[in-house]
């Protein structure tokens, strides 16, 4: 029943799939029958797993749904005869009994052995089946049918999961359609039906931004007044702990406590959440089912609701979708430092710059004990983002609980609390955390094993077609993304602190002090890049038309006193496109100085040369480089930071002052060096690799989908912070974006992508 969408790009795929109204209506019937593949006692014929077809045979096999007993098989010699005459001699034809089925129930040992082989080889060959049948005392056909049934059972669960995703996409499309119709109606005269011209449409971009900012400030003043009214004179309200006052601009601004929830009740909730997280992190089947096709673990939601006695709240929250994922990995960091990174909100935010645009500790419920804060409980707020303005951010309130489970094991659990959300503007609570977090196990030599569980309940909101697949599948904000980012950041920290870096991993820089200074500057550059291009409420994005058809969005800001970037009016332009190129090929092309002149307009066609190259990870793509580009008129230095992990990649760069950069290379402080980053974010398009078995030993090769490329260019339009944004600047950055994208497509031979 699953729909194969792997051969088309996300944009065309979704468009084609939902283009026909008749098809959309027919899908409703499909979803009603989504569970048919897992119906109890479904019969599967050899060679046609779960798809039906062919005539009925006596060696067909019955399977059960995922919540039933272990699989059983039957064979021809397990049927009774056609019936015997009764003792009184009555006619056998009148009293003939119907054929009855006898089932062979496998023993626990047989099931355990077959399960073990299934995990290694879901499709055993004839030799493996013969060996297993002799070992277990079963007929080869019984072994064959058991594996066939097991594959069908998992496939049924996976199809239900895929159908659920398709249903979610349909609902989002309906919401988008409704919103578009309402927008069209608002833009038309109710009397004559002709389009109207609003006064705001004639305003300049700068005036629109000022009005939006003014409205936001007025709303915050009203919040402040209402918050102050809840406290008598001389008393103080709970404070929000952040590293930057500007980050108090969203719904966390004037939070006034825990709204009367008793501390004992909070502790009860977080302890229950900790128990659930531990089970979710350690349980196998049937709670988690691993997809044979993609290798991803899928939460068996029926089993989850039964295991944790959760009532179906779909009627109460009809507009919410569930995302659940789990990932296991090893990180290069010691346990105390890792635990501290989660409990200190500023360190947590710096650890995940591509995922967290804002974060704050709203209230401390318990400080915990010892340096690792065992038993600490904090009420927190976070705004989660993707590195594109096309995907809305997710604002979430949750309580974080840190607990030591054993001498070598700690756990961090996050869970949203209903009563807190009930006292917050409903429009702001777009995402809730069901018990999520990680189990951290201390290993030798400064390593930790981490099991990450991410379980979200999110309000359904329109998502750009290009990103719909990767968001609806749960990959965008799932455990794999968090784990890959954590591993990358911990590895960067190890390389930053290292004192015995091989010369081949640190060329062009003579001292450790110089190496550290450059790595710090590159980290700040990339952090600023991540903050600049997301859909955070920091920014007000305006869509502008492009002569070449790109969807470009711009925003501007004024830097009055931050020495870390140029003073004046800064314009940022961003565009996201799909390219029929694998992410790793695209990343290698963009980071290689030998190809820079092919896409970078500022290179003026001249070659780029590497002055220094510093490794900051085991993957050769994780490195910081200083490149020089020479032309007849002048010479320019560029600082470039390459970052790549199992989920996403970035290439961030910025022109730098040559004299200032030379002093940084000697070890001077780089914190006051002004830098304005541009760059690229590269994501998979959500069409996951599907392994193709080519031998009995499960040697695999996989097919990769395309890439979602986001390009961001920032320019200083005026050194005076009071200056207005000019249309010439907008046109200039528009041209830069368009030309750069055209050069990339031409070089990679995907002009028609």
Secondary structure, DSSP 8 states (H G I E B T S, - for coil): -----TTS-HHHHHHHHT--HHHHHHHHHHHHTGGGGG-TTEEEBTTBTTT--S---TT-EEE--TTSS--EE--GGGB--S----TT---TTTS-----B--EE--HHHHHHHHHHHHH-SS--HHHHHHHHHHHT--HHHHHHHHHHHHHHHHHHHHHHHHHHHHHHHHHHHHHHHHHHHHHHHTB-TTT--B---TGGGS-HHHHHHHHHHHHHHHHHHHHHHHHTTS-TT------B-S-GGGGGSTTTT--SSTT--HHHHHHHHHHHHHHHHHHHH--TTTEEE-TTT--EEE-HHHHHHHTT----TTTTTTEEEEEEEEEEEESS-HHHHHHHHHSHHHHHHHTTTTEEEEEEEEEEE--BTTTTBT-EEEEEEEE--SSTTS--EEEEEEEEEEE-SSSEEEEEEE--HHHHHTS-TTT--EEE-SEEEEEEE-STT-EEEEEEEEEEEE-----HHHHHHHHTT-TTSHHHHHHHHHHHHHHHHHHH-S---GGGEET--SHHHHHHHHHHHHHHHHHHHHHHS--TT---EEE--TT---EEEEEEEESS-TTS-SEEEEEEEEEEEESS-HHHHHHHHH-GGGHHHH-GGGTT--EEEEEEEE-SSSTTSEEEEEEEE-SS-EEEEEEEEEE-SSEEEEEEEEE-HHHHHHHHTT---TT-----EEEEEEE-S----EEE-STT--EEE----EEEEEEEEEEEES-TT----HHHHHHHHHHHHHHHHHHHHHTT-TT-
